[in-house]
Amino acid sequence: RIFQSLSVMFAYNCLCWFLKDVVLRLFFRQVFVLGKQRVPKTGGVIFVANHHNQFVDPVILTTHSPRPFRILCAAKSMRRAIIGHFARAMRAIPVERPQDLAFKGKGVVTAEFDSTRLVGVGTKFTEQLTVGAKVVTDECAFVIESVTSDCEAVLAAPTLTAVSGSEFKILPKVSQAELYKSVYESLSTEQSIGIFPEGGSHDRMGQLLPLKPGVAIMALGAMKDAGVEELWIQPCGLTYFHPSKFRSEVILEYGEPLKVDSSLAAIYANAATKREAVEKLLGDVEKAMLATMIPARSFEEFQAILVARAMIKSSQQVTQEELTDSMRKFSRILAEHEKQDDVQKLFVQLDAYNKALKASGQRDADVRLAPGQHDVLSVAFLLRSMLTCVVLFWIWLPAAILFLPVSVICRGLAKKEQKKALAGSSVKVKANDVVASYKIMVALVLVPVYNLILSIVASFLWVRLVGPLGWIWIPVFWILLPSSEYACLLAGDRFLAAVRAVSAYLWSFKSGCRYLVKWRSDIVVMVQQVLSDYSESMDNFDDQDDISEATTSTPLLEPRSMTRPTATDVEEAFAGQVSQIDVQQIMASVAKRTSKMRGRRSRSAEGRASTPQAKPVRRMATEGVIRR
């Protein structure tokens, strides 16, 4: 048994090394880990985290945690070919969910309002329904208390909505006895488990879905039934800047651990106050999780926070901890002081700046890299960047051509899975949370096979051109290819960075560039000023109750209450805040780029000959569309 235990741990550590130092290092440019010292060193620990990237989230949590833990994984996922093998190797605990076992019932059902009687036509209740199962229609859902016959069943509670001749799905009742047994065994021996309380992944960045009560029931049940004396809930926050993009960045932050009070377990032991204890602990868990995130109530707000982060990062020397803390403060300022004129004006500026970048086809990094003036230093920087491009181009181009088939296949299959996930979910916006996971899954299978094919081709050419014994090089090529591919990947990062620098320098000669550069510098001052003015009110920022009040004052899944910028606001953002800006010129430049991106017909000779000042002013509408 000792040998078996050591073998399991050795395999677990090897798999963690592979996932962390190979898979994650290849897909992400950098993974920032903050607050690792906060993780409790003794006692049982339940790691809880937000879920914005389907199978990538558990990999990041398990491979970067200072304490090994068993992650709770949907049994449906563990039945999949690749994910299932990795999950079992990582000692994941399967969770059977009723929605994963749902099936369509035969016939149609009818139920009167405020009735406990469910009547079916052409149904087979005795075969398909069991006590505790749930019948779901388009109108509502019913819990079955007993089955009378094939066409009649008794409901556990009176209906709130009448149903007449509706088709239905059946969610069978699932026993979670084995799940809780595994959880209690781990926590009672001071081991750790990991869970995503939202119940599933989603792509609502900066938001939490309503938490499922399972994490609170597990924690309180472990103290009540398994005799666990010291139990901690460790909140973890995962912040992705581009969750589906290759070579992006992610932040993993460990918050202040939450100790489960024994008095709360005593309240849970009483059947009359059991629900009260669960709700109390679940609320504390939600507050702790929000304290590790950069919350945002809308996509526009999250984009504004990301731009503000980039501006602060480029304007001053700050550590990643200080930068993340500043962004969390900035998010709270937008939530608490949204009615203040300076905060409202700053949000309008950031939102308009984002729209201008999108319309002009540029990024904030391009504006940041564009030189304010063309002096000797900027020319020297340009020459160095051009030299880097020339040298690394001959490394990047063959590698890019060689791996183009892999890239196309991974992206195509990931897009197909994205459409499938979006069609089957009611909480996803674009289903971006499944793209990265599927890219990695496809690449794990495709890249070794593709490398083997390349090795066979190289060995065949060796035999034809050099001589015998060429087939011995097949395993050699197959082993050496990954290291050379990684070197080409790093060279590609440097090459693309140099290309962006050269592109930004050349773009700086265009008329609209200097206005965006000046506009950006003014927004940087505004961001710093707002953070400075409201820093005193952020003195108690680490208090989780204050954070919860700020981030949950409005429902997370509802549209933000801050007034959206109008076309007039956008014009004021161009003309009122940035002096020396020609509104007509920059808007005409932006609209010209947008017209090219959308594939509009070329303008007539008369239209091309007209000057930008003679053209009508383009206004940026609320939805980011450039209108004449």
N, C-alpha and C positions, 0 to 999 in steps of 0.2 A: 504494500500500500504506500510505503514511503517512496519507493522508486516510481510508482505510478503518479504520485502527487508531484514529485520533482519533474517528471517528464511533462506533465500538464503545464506546470509553471514555466518550464523551459520553452515549450511550444508557444505559450502565451506571450512571453517576453520577445521571442523571435518575431512573432506576428506583429507585435506592437512596434518593434524596430522597423519592420518592413513598411508598415502603414505610415509611420511618422517620418522616417528618414528617406523614404523612397516615394511613396504615393503622394503624401501631402507636400513634400518639398518640391516635387515636380509640378503639381497643379497650382499651388499657391506660391506667390513670390515671397511672402513672409507671414508667419503666424505669431502675433504678439500675445504673450501670456502675462497677465497682470494679477497681483495679489495672491500668488501661490502660497505665500507664508501664512495666509489666513486659514487655510484648510486645517481642521483639527487633526492632531496626531494620535489621539486616543478615542476610544468609544466607537460605536457604530455611526456611520455617516450615510445620509441619503443625498446624493448629488441631484439637484434639479436645475434645468436650463430651458431657455426658450428654444423653439424648434423652427428654424428658418431654412434649413438645408437638409433634405431628407435623410440620406445615409451618411452624409459628411459630418453632421453634428455629432453622432455617437463616436465616430472615429477620432475626431479632434478631442473630445472629452476624455476618452479612455487612454489615448496615447500621451496626453500632456498632463494628466492628473498625477500629483505626488503620491496618491494612494491608489492602488489597483482596486477596481470595483467591477461588479457585474451589471451590465446595462439591461434594462427591460426592453424587449424587442417584440414587435407584433409577430404572432405565430404565422401570419400570412407571409410576412417578409422572410421568415426563417424557412419557409417551404420553397422559396425561390432558389434557383440553381446556384448562383455565385454568392449572393448575400447570405443565404442559409449556411454555406460552408464557413464563411468568415464569422458569422454570428456564433455558430456553435464552437468554433475555435477560440473565440473571445469569451466563452462561457456565459453567453447571454441567456437571460431568463425569458422563455416564451410567454406572451400574453395573448390569449385567445379573445378576440373582440367579436361581439355579436354581429356588427355590421359587416365583418369579413365573411361571415357564414350565412348572410342573408340570401334568400331565394324567393322566387315569385310563387305565390300561392295559387291554387287552382280555383277557378270560379270568381264570383264577386261577392262583396259583403254589404250589409245594410245595418245601420244602427240608428235608433231614434235619439233625439236630444234628451240628455239627462236620464239615460237608461243604462243598465248594466247587462243588457242582452244583445249579443252579436249574432245576426242571422246571415247565413250564407246560401248562395244559389250555385249549385254545381261544385260545391266545395267538399273537401275531405279533411275535416277538422281532426278527426280521430287519428289520422295518419300523420298529419303535418304539424299539428299544434301540441304543445306540452304546457304544463303549468308554469307560469312565469315568462312564457314567450311573449314577444311583442308583435302586434299586427300593425303595420304602417301603411296608411293610404295617403293620397295627395292632400287630404284635409287634416288629418290628425293621426295619432298613434294610440293603441290600446294595449293594456297588459292583461293577459289571460289569467283568470283565477281558476277556472275549471272548464272541462270540455264535456258537453252534454251529449252531442251526437255529431254526425258528419256535417250537419247544417246549423248547429247552434252551439254557442259557447257563452260562458259567464265572464264578465269583465271584472277586474279588481276595483275599478272606480267608475262612477257614472260618467257618461260621455259629455264633453263640453261642446261638441259640434255634431250635427246630424250628418250621417253618411248614407247615400243611397246608390246602390249598384256600382260600387267602386272596386277597381282592381286593387290588389294589395300585395305587399311583401311581408315575409315572416322573418323576424330576427329571433333565433332560438335562444333560450336561456342557457348561459354558459357558466359552469361551476369554476370558480377561481381558487378552489381549495389548494391545488398544487402550487399555484403562483404564490399565495400567501405563506405556504409552508416553506418554500425556497427563500422568500424574503426574510421571514422570521429567523430561519437558520443562519443566514448570513449576518443579520444585525445582532443576533444573540452572541455571536463569536467575535464581535467587534470588527466585522468586515464591512464593506461598503457596497451600495447599489446605486445605480443611476436611473433616472426617470425623467421623461418629458411630460410635465403635468398638463400641457395643452391637449394631449391625446393624439396629435398628428402634426405633420409639418405644414407650413403655409408660407406665403411670400409677402405677407403684410409687414414690411420692415418697420422696426421700431414699435411694434404693437404686440400685445399678448392676447390670445384667444381666452375665453373663459376657462379657468382651470378645472380639471376633473378632480373629484374628491378622493381619488385613489391614493394619492401621496399622503394625505392627512390620515386616512384610514389605516394605511400601512404603518405610519409612524406611531400613532396612538395604539393600534393593535399590537405592535411589537412590545410596547411598554406594558400593556395590560395582559396580554396572553403569553408572550415569550419571556417576560421578566427582564427586559432590557432596562438597565438603570441609567446609562449615559447614551443619549442619542442626539445627534446633530443633523440639521438640515442645511446643506451647503449650497447656497444659490450661485449659479454660474450664468454669465451673460455672454452671448455670442453675437458679435456685430460684424456683418459682412458689408463691404462697400460695393462689391459687384459679385453677388453670390454664385452666379452661373458663368462668370468669366474666367478663362484660363489665365494664370499668372496674376491673380488679384491678391488682396490682403484681407486678413480676418483678425479680430481681436477677441481673445478669450479672457474674461475677467472673473476672478473669484471674489465674491462679496463677503460681508461679515456673516459668519455662520450663525444660524438660529438654533438655540438649544431648546429641545422639546421639554416643557415643564411637566414634572410629575403630577402636579395638581390638575393639569389639563387632562392627563390620562385618567385621573380619578373621576372627573366629570364625564369622560367618555365611557367609563364603566357603568354609569347609570343610564339605563335605557331611555329615561325621560329627557335627559340632557345630552344624549349622544350626538344629535345633530348640531347642537350649539357648540360643542367642543370641536367638531369637524370644521364647521364654518369659521370658528375663531382661528384655528391653526391654518386653514386654507387662506384666510385673509392675510395672516402674517407671512406666509410663503409668497404670496403675490407681491406684497410690499418689498420683501427681500429680493425677489427676482427683478422687479422694476429698478431697484437701486443699482443693479449691475448692467443695465441696458442704457442705450441712448434713445429714450422714448420719443416718438413722433406720432401725431394724430392724423397725418395725411402724407401722401407721397410727396407733395410739394414741400411740406415742412421738413421731411427727411432729406430731400435734395438740398434745401437751404442749409441744413446743418452740415451736410458733407462739404458744400462749397465754403462755408465758414471755417470748417476744420482745415481745408486745404490752404485757406488764406492765412490762418494763424500759424500753421506749420511752416509756411514759406516766409513769414515775416519776422519770426523770432525763434531762438534756439530753445526748444522745450523737449522734455522727455515724453515718451509715449504715455506714461501715467498722467502727467500734467495736461497733455493734449486731450486725453479721454475725459479727464475731470472737467476741463474747460468746455468740452462739447456737451457734457451732461448738464453743466450749469447753463449753457446757452439754450439747451432744450427746455430747461425749467423756466428760464426767463420768457421764452416764447409762449409758454403755457400760462404762467402766472401774471405777466405784465403785457398781455397781448393788446390791451386797450390803450396803453401808453403810446403817445405819438411817435417817439423815437424808435420804439420797438416795432410798431406797425410800419413805419417808414423803412426800417431796415429790412423787414421781411419782404416788402414790395420791391426794394432794391435787389435783394438776392434772387427773388423769383423772376424778376425781369432780366437780370443778368444771366440766369440759367437759360431762359428762353432765347436770349440773344445769342448765346453760345451755340445752342442747338440749331438755331436757324442759320447761323453763319458757318456751321460745319466745323467749328473749332472746339477745343477743350480748355478748361481753366489752366491746365499746365502749359498750353501753347501761349496763352496770354501772359502767364508768369515768366516763361522763358524768352518772350519777345523783348529785345533790348529797348529801353526807353530812349536811348540816343546811340548813334552809331560811332562810337569812339574806338580807340586803339584796343582796349580790353575786349570789347564786344567782337571786333574783327578777329582778334587772337582766339577767342572762344569759338568763333565760327570755323576758323581754320583747323583747330584741334578736332572739332566735331566732324568736319568733312574728312579729315585724315582717318578718324576712327571708322567712318562709314566705308571708306575705300578699303581699309584693311579687313574689316569684319564682313564686308559684303560677300567675299569669296568663301567664307565659312557658312554664312547664313543662307545664301541662295541654294547651294546643293542640298543642305539639310531641309530647307523649306520645300523644295521640289520632291525630295525623297519621301517626306512624311506628309505630303499633301493628301494622298489617298486615306491615310489614317484619320487626318483631321476632318476630311469631308464625311467619312463614314460615321465617326463619333458625333459630329454635329447633326447629321441627318437623322440618326437614330434617336438622339436626345430630343430633337424637335418633335419627332413622332410620339415619343413618350410624354412630352410636355402637353401635347394636344389631348392625349388620352387621359392624363391626370386632370387637366382642366375640365374636361367633359364630365368626369366622375366626382367632382368636388364642388361644394357650395361655399367654401371659405377662401379658395385660392383666387388671386387676382389675375395673374398670368401664368401660374404654375412654374415660376422660375426656380422654385425650391427643389424640383426634381431633375433639373438640367445637369447640374454639376455631378450629381450622384450617377446619373446614367452615362455621362461622358467617361467617368472613371471606371465604371463597370465594363463598358465596351472596350476601353483601352487596356484593361487588365488582361482581357482575352486576346484582343487583336494585336497588340504590340509584340508579344512573344512570338506569335505565329508569323507576323510580318517580318520580324527579325530573322526567324528561321528561313523564310523564303529568300531574304536578302543574302543570308549566309550561303545557301545552296547556290544561288546565282553567282556570288563572288567566287565560290570554290570551283564552279563549272568554268568560269572564265580563267581562273588560275590554271586549271588542267589544260585548257585549250591553248593558252598563251605561254605558260612556263614549262609545264611538264607533269609527270606522274606525282602521286602522293598528294594531289591537291585536295582530295576529299577529306583528308585529315584536318583541314583547316575549317571545316564546317563548325565543329564545337568551339574552336578558337574564335572564329568570327562572331558566333552567337553569344559568347561570353563578353567579348570586347565591345560589341556594338552598344550596349546600354551606357557604358562610361563615356564613349565618344558622343553619343546622343545627348547626354547631360551636359558635356562641354559645349556642344553646339547650342544647346538651350541657353546657357549662360551667355555665350557670345551673341546669340540672337537678342537677348535682353539689352545688352550694351549697344548693339547695332540699332535697334529700334529707338532706344533713348537718344542716340546721336542723330538719327533721322528726324526725330521730333524737334530736337534743338535746331537743326539746320532749317527745317520747315518753318519753325517759329521765327527764325531770323529773317528768312525770305518773306514771310507773311507780314513782318513788321514794316515793310516798305509800302504796303497797301494803305489806302487812305483811312479805312475804318479801324485799323489796328491800334493806332495811337490813342484813339478815343476809348477803345475797350481797355487798354492798359491804364489810362488815366482814371477811367471809371472804376476799374478793379482796385486801384490804389486808394481811391476815396472810400470804397466799401470796406477795405481793410481797416481804415481809420475808424469807420462807424462801428464795425464789429468790436474792435478793441475798446472803443468808448463805451459801448453798451455793457460789455462785460465789466469794465471798470466801475461804471455808475451803479450797477446793481450787485456788485460783489459783496457789499455790506449785508444785503438781505440774504446772501448765500452763506453766511457764516455757519448756520446750522444745517448745511447742505447734506451732511452725512447722516442726519436723522432720518430714519426710514419712514416715519409717520409723515414728515413734511414732504418727502418725495412722493409718497403715495397720494397725498392730497393734491399735489401739483399735477401728477400724471394721470390720475383717474377722476379728475373733477368733471370731465365729460366722457361719455362712453367711448372706448378706444376704437370701436368699429364704426362709429358714426363720423360724418364729415366734420372737419375742423370748424370751429365757430369764428375764427379770425376772418375778417373780410377779405375776399379774394381781390387781387389787383385788377383794376379795369384798364381799358386802353388809355384813358386819360392819366391814370396813375403811372403807367409805363412811360408815357411821354414826359411826365414830370420827373421820373427816375432818370431819364436821359438828360433832360434840359435843366431841371431845377437843382439837382445835387452836384452835377459835374459841370463846372464852368468850361468854356471854350469848346463845347461840343455842338456840332452842327447836326441837329436832329434829322434833317432831311438827308444828309450825306450818309450817316451811319445806318439809318433805316433803309435807304436805297441799297446800300452795300449788303445789308442782311437779307433783304428781299431778293436781291440778285442771286445770292448763293442758294437760297431756298428754292428759287425757280429752277435752278440747275438740278438740285437734288430731286425734285419732283418730276423731272423730265418734261417740263412744259415746252411748248414750241418756241423756237427762236424768235426773237423780236424782229420786227421789220427794220429795214435800213434806216428809216426815219427815227424809229424808237432807239436804235443803237447809237445814232448820231447825237441824240439829245444828251445834255449834261445831267448829272445827278440832281443839281439844284432845280432844274426845270421840270423834274418828274414830280408827281404828287407824293405827298408824305405817306409812307407805309405805317400802318399802326399794328402793333402787336396785340392781338385779341387775347381774351382771358384763357382760351384753350391752347395758346401757343401757335396759332395759325397766323401767318403773315397775310394781311389783306391790303389791297390798294386803297 
